[in-house]
């Protein structure tokens, strides 16, 4: 063999055994790691006992070890239960704050306990101008009349001839001009609707169309006669319509409002339709769709519960007015300011809220002629928080949180620091009017409902009055008010 080639058969057998053994060990190690990482348990590897990772309760104690029978763990604290408030303690906490001159001569406050709805403190005149606390009534009535899962559709249907397309406003308050991927609540948008409509038209061989737009869902004036005449020219609010994009704003993020939101929405729809290869003849014109007409496409809003949260959190005037009309329609009344007023009263009355003597002229609280008693607002908050009305819970959970969310994000910088995070309240602000309505948890864990509104504040005292209202709510959070 000297000087010759070494054949494979001449490799010592011991070396082959070592290589085979090393491979087997490596394979077993890999299998064990995989079983451990994916928590497959020892049974996968062929061992017949439970895994301490996935079946710890089935692992038996070692032989010879006797374990005592388990017994229920002792409670470390008693259940909090439903606590009542001490009216005297509540009075001591907030009465001195009501004497602040910055609040003006008319300050009205009511405090209740959520455990049974009893009013534990009341002071000041009634009724008062509610400002945007009115949105608490609107959101509650909308959720009760329509349900938290209700959605609103914007559709396109065939018109009187094969060349006519009608854009039908379904009262989606948050319909967007363009897709918005990160918005909450999610937004249906006119671009998506136009693209889907173009596909349907092409499938039918209809590439030349005329556009109409249907706003017949709502009726009556689109601007409340109880609003100040300056609201529209000053871009405070848009004309209320069942069809608009970006709530009637001329451009996304731009405060300027359109004089005719429905026509502007139809024009935006036509522009996208043309970009999809559809020839649009002339300008869009008002039309009324046939209820039985062929539907081309539709887009659907977020659930009402999310829209109601949005309205309360950011105090959205336009969206509140749209919901106001939807309550009327759900109650079989015209979708108008007067229809909304009657419908909201009727719905709240069925919920056990006394609205007699109240003046409800709009859904947003923009009218200075609205009047509500603090006790009525208190009652609505308590109904929304009640266990027997789970569909209304958004009214409480959707309220802005002091120092953290919505219209209270930059509030509560003064007063008791306990107010931060513990006060949830809807703001109410007009010139000379400042208020809060919501819930607060005191230092003892007692959950209180409260309303505080000053409606005759001097303009020069605006910021000081607002801070004083915040201090009042924070004082309730810092109070040991439990009875």
Residue pairs with C-beta under 8 A, 6 or more apart in sequence:
31 45
32 45
34 40
35 41
35 42
35 44
35 45
36 53
39 51
39 53
39 54
40 51
40 54
41 50
41 51
41 53
41 54
41 55
42 49
42 50
42 51
43 49
43 50
43 51
49 59
50 58
50 59
52 59
61 67
80 445
82 114
82 115
82 116
83 113
83 115
83 444
83 445
83 446
83 447
83 482
83 483
84 113
84 115
84 116
84 118
84 446
84 482
84 483
85 111
85 113
85 120
85 442
85 446
85 448
85 481
85 482
85 483
86 120
86 481
86 482
86 483
87 120
87 121
89 479
89 480
89 481
89 482
89 483
90 111
90 120
90 121
90 448
90 476
90 479
90 481
91 121
92 479
93 475
93 476
93 478
93 479
93 481
94 109
94 111
94 121
94 472
94 475
94 476
95 123
97 468
97 471
97 472
97 475
98 107
98 109
98 123
98 124
98 472
100 464
100 468
101 461
102 457
102 461
102 464
102 465
102 468
103 454
103 457
103 461
103 465
103 468
103 469
104 432
104 454
104 455
104 456
104 457
104 458
104 461
104 465
105 456
106 124
106 125
106 128
106 454
106 455
106 456
107 123
107 124
107 452
107 453
107 454
108 123
108 124
108 125
108 126
108 128
108 373
108 374
108 451
108 452
108 453
108 454
108 455
109 121
109 122
109 123
109 124
109 374
109 450
109 451
109 452
109 453
109 472
110 119
110 121
110 122
110 123
110 374
110 375
110 377
110 378
110 450
110 451
111 119
111 120
111 121
111 122
111 378
111 448
111 449
111 450
111 451
111 476
112 118
112 119
112 120
112 378
112 382
112 448
112 449
112 450
113 120
113 446
113 447
113 448
113 449
114 382
114 385
114 439
114 447
114 448
114 449
115 446
115 447
117 379
117 382
119 375
119 378
120 448
122 374
122 375
124 374
126 373
126 374
126 375
127 357
127 358
127 359
127 371
127 372
127 373
127 376
128 371
128 372
128 373
128 374
128 435
128 453
128 455
129 368
129 370
129 371
129 430
129 433
129 453
129 455
130 365
130 370
130 371
130 372
130 377
130 428
130 435
130 453
131 365
131 428
131 429
131 430
131 433
131 434
131 435
131 453
131 455
132 315
132 317
132 364
132 365
132 426
132 427
132 428
132 429
132 430
133 365
133 372
133 377
133 426
133 427
133 428
133 435
133 436
133 437
133 451
133 453
134 320
134 360
134 362
134 363
134 364
134 365
134 370
134 372
134 428
135 311
135 312
135 315
135 320
135 363
135 364
135 365
135 426
136 312
136 377
136 380
136 381
136 384
136 395
136 426
136 437
137 344
137 348
137 360
137 372
137 377
137 380
138 311
138 320
138 323
138 324
138 327
138 344
138 363
138 364
139 308
139 311
139 312
139 320
139 323
139 394
139 395
139 398
140 347
140 348
140 351
140 380
140 383
140 384
140 392
140 395
141 327
141 343
141 344
141 347
141 348
142 304
142 308
142 323
142 324
142 326
142 327
143 304
143 305
143 308
143 391
143 392
143 394
143 395
144 347
144 348
144 350
144 351
144 389
144 391
144 392
145 326
145 327
145 330
145 331
145 343
145 347
146 304
146 326
146 327
146 330
147 304
147 391
148 303
148 304
148 305
148 308
148 391
148 394
149 303
149 304
149 305
150 303
150 304
151 300
151 301
151 302
151 303
151 304
152 170
152 171
152 172
152 173
152 300
152 301
152 326
153 170
153 172
153 298
153 299
153 300
153 301
154 167
154 168
154 169
154 170
154 172
154 175
154 188
154 190
154 193
154 243
154 298
154 299
155 167
155 168
155 170
155 295
155 296
155 297
155 298
156 165
156 166
156 167
156 168
156 193
156 197
156 200
156 295
156 296
156 297
156 298
157 165
157 166
157 168
157 289
157 290
157 293
157 294
157 295
157 296
158 164
158 165
158 166
158 293
158 294
158 296
159 165
159 166
159 210
159 212
159 287
159 289
159 293
160 290
162 204
162 206
163 206
163 208
163 209
163 210
163 281
164 209
164 210
164 211
164 212
164 287
165 197
165 201
165 209
165 210
165 211
165 212
165 273
165 296
166 211
166 212
166 213
166 214
166 287
166 289
166 293
167 193
167 211
167 212
167 213
167 214
167 243
167 265
167 266
167 269
167 284
168 213
168 214
168 243
168 289
169 213
169 214
169 215
169 217
169 241
169 242
169 243
169 244
169 262
169 265
170 217
170 242
170 243
171 217
171 218
171 242
171 322
171 325
171 326
171 329
171 335
172 188
172 299
172 300
172 301
173 247
173 301
173 307
173 316
173 318
173 319
173 322
173 323
174 185
174 187
174 188
174 247
174 301
174 302
174 307
174 310
174 319
175 187
175 188
175 189
175 190
175 243
175 244
175 245
175 246
175 265
175 299
175 301
176 183
176 187
176 188
176 189
176 190
176 245
176 246
176 252
177 189
177 190
177 191
177 245
177 246
177 251
177 252
177 268
178 189
178 190
178 191
178 252
179 187
179 189
179 191
179 192
180 186
180 187
180 189
184 306
184 310
185 301
185 302
185 303
185 306
185 307
185 309
185 310
186 302
186 306
187 301
187 302
188 299
188 300
188 301
189 245
189 299
190 245
190 265
190 268
190 269
190 272
191 272
192 299
193 269
193 297
193 298
193 299
194 269
194 272
194 273
194 276
195 272
195 276
196 296
196 297
196 298
196 299
197 273
197 296
197 297
198 273
198 276
198 277
198 278
199 276
199 297
200 296
200 297
201 207
201 209
201 278
201 296
202 277
202 278
207 277
207 278
207 279
208 278
208 279
208 281
209 273
209 278
209 279
209 280
209 281
210 280
210 281
210 282
210 285
211 266
211 269
211 270
211 273
211 280
211 284
211 285
212 266
212 284
212 285
212 286
212 287
212 289
213 243
213 262
213 263
213 265
213 266
213 269
213 284
213 285
213 286
213 287
214 243
214 286
214 287
214 288
214 289
215 241
215 242
215 243
215 262
215 286
216 288
217 242
217 325
217 329
217 335
218 240
218 241
218 242
218 325
218 335
218 336
219 334
219 335
219 336
219 339
220 334
220 335
220 336
220 337
220 338
220 339
221 336
221 337
222 239
222 240
222 241
223 231
223 232
223 239
223 240
224 337
224 361
224 362
224 366
224 367
226 337
226 361
226 362
226 367
226 368
226 369
226 370
227 237
227 362
227 366
227 367
228 368
230 236
231 237
231 366
232 238
232 239
232 257
232 259
235 255
235 256
235 257
236 317
236 366
237 257
237 317
237 318
237 321
237 364
237 366
238 244
238 247
238 248
238 249
238 257
238 258
238 261
238 318
239 248
239 257
239 259
239 260
239 261
240 318
240 321
240 322
240 325
241 248
241 261
241 262
242 262
242 322
242 325
242 335
243 261
243 262
243 265
243 266
244 258
244 261
244 262
244 264
244 265
245 261
245 264
245 265
245 268
246 252
247 261
247 316
247 318
247 319
248 257
248 258
248 261
248 264
248 318
249 255
249 256
249 257
249 258
250 256
250 257
250 258
250 264
258 264
262 286
263 284
266 284
267 283
267 284
269 284
270 280
270 284
273 280
274 280
301 307
304 323
305 394
307 319
307 323
308 323
308 394
308 395
308 398
309 394
309 397
309 398
310 316
310 319
310 398
311 319
311 320
311 323
312 394
312 395
312 398
312 399
312 400
312 406
312 426
313 398
313 399
313 400
313 405
313 406
313 407
314 406
314 407
315 406
315 407
315 426
315 427
317 364
317 366
318 364
320 363
320 364
320 365
321 362
321 363
321 364
323 363
324 337
324 340
324 344
324 362
324 363
324 364
325 335
325 336
325 339
325 340
325 363
326 335
327 340
327 343
327 344
327 347
327 363
328 334
328 335
328 336
328 339
328 340
328 342
328 343
329 335
329 339
330 343
331 339
331 342
331 343
331 346
331 347
333 339
333 340
333 342
333 343
337 361
337 362
340 362
340 363
341 360
341 361
341 362
344 355
344 360
344 363
345 355
345 358
345 360
348 355
348 380
349 355
351 383
351 389
352 379
352 383
353 376
353 379
353 380
353 383
354 376
354 379
355 376
357 373
358 371
358 372
358 373
358 376
359 369
359 370
359 371
359 372
360 370
360 372
361 367
361 369
361 370
362 370
365 428
365 430
366 430
368 430
368 433
374 437
374 451
374 452
374 453
375 451
377 437
377 451
378 437
378 449
378 450
378 451
380 395
381 395
381 396
381 437
381 438
381 439
381 449
381 451
382 449
383 389
383 392
384 392
384 393
384 395
384 396
385 393
385 395
385 396
385 439
385 449
386 392
396 424
396 438
396 439
397 424
399 406
399 424
399 425
399 426
399 438
399 439
400 406
400 407
400 408
400 409
400 424
400 425
400 426
400 427
401 408
401 421
401 423
401 424
402 408
402 411
402 412
402 419
402 420
402 421
402 422
402 423
402 424
402 425
402 470
402 473
402 474
403 409
403 410
403 411
403 412
403 413
403 419
403 420
403 421
404 420
404 421
407 426
407 427
408 423
408 425
408 427
411 427
411 466
411 470
412 419
412 420
412 423
412 470
412 473
412 474
413 467
414 467
414 470
414 471
415 467
415 470
415 471
415 472
415 474
415 475
416 471
416 474
416 475
416 477
416 478
417 474
418 443
418 474
418 477
418 478
419 440
419 470
419 473
419 474
419 475
419 477
419 478
420 474
422 440
422 441
422 477
423 436
423 438
423 439
423 440
423 473
423 474
423 476
423 477
424 438
424 439
424 440
425 436
425 437
425 438
425 439
425 440
425 450
425 473
426 436
426 437
426 438
427 435
427 436
428 434
428 435
428 436
428 437
428 453
429 435
429 466
431 459
432 455
432 456
432 457
432 458
432 459
433 453
433 454
433 455
433 457
434 453
434 454
434 457
434 462
434 465
434 466
434 469
435 451
435 452
435 453
435 454
435 455
435 469
436 450
436 451
436 452
436 453
436 469
436 470
436 472
436 473
437 450
437 451
437 452
437 453
438 449
438 450
438 473
439 447
439 448
439 449
439 450
440 447
440 448
440 450
440 473
440 476
440 477
441 447
441 448
441 477
442 448
442 476
442 477
442 478
442 479
442 480
442 481
442 482
443 477
443 478
443 479
443 480
443 481
444 480
444 481
444 482
445 482
446 481
446 482
448 476
448 481
450 473
450 476
452 469
452 472
452 473
454 465
454 468
454 469
457 465
